[in-house]
């Protein structure tokens, strides 16, 4: 199996899955940043021998990626709140045009983020349905459900950023 995900920093993460192995290829984003698998690796190391199959590894990778989405959305919300403050109490070094440009930049970033995140929802739903035999462990079903739920919340604007005045 093969899937493509995007980390919170919009760096591409390609995941190849075999019956007994998982390989990730991590690309860099426009800023030259790549997704770092350290936390996902640590999650995998908590599982012993036979339990640590491809399903555990793929789950750890996707769970870590989805968790990062919430941090990115919180950071975007903080930027929006700062801009809202600037609209009503404009700092001397900013013009109205500067504020508008910052607003459009944030909106563009959110739209780009959402376009990359939404396809992962279908991938995770397929994993939850057991469509990939090598990652379909019976005990993992509940855990996949939690990852899918988190991914769907990000995609459907049910996180705190949904209060944003910017339509996604």
Secondary structure, 3 states (H helix, E strand, C coil): CEEEEECCCCCEEEEEECCCCEEEEECECCCCCECCCHHHHHHHHCCCHHHCCHHHHHHHHHHHHHHHHHHHHHHHHHHHHHHHHHHHCCCCCCCHHHHHHHHHHHHHHHHHHHHHHHHHHHHHHHHHCCCCHHHCCCCHHHHHHHHHHHHHHHHCCCCHHHHCCCCC
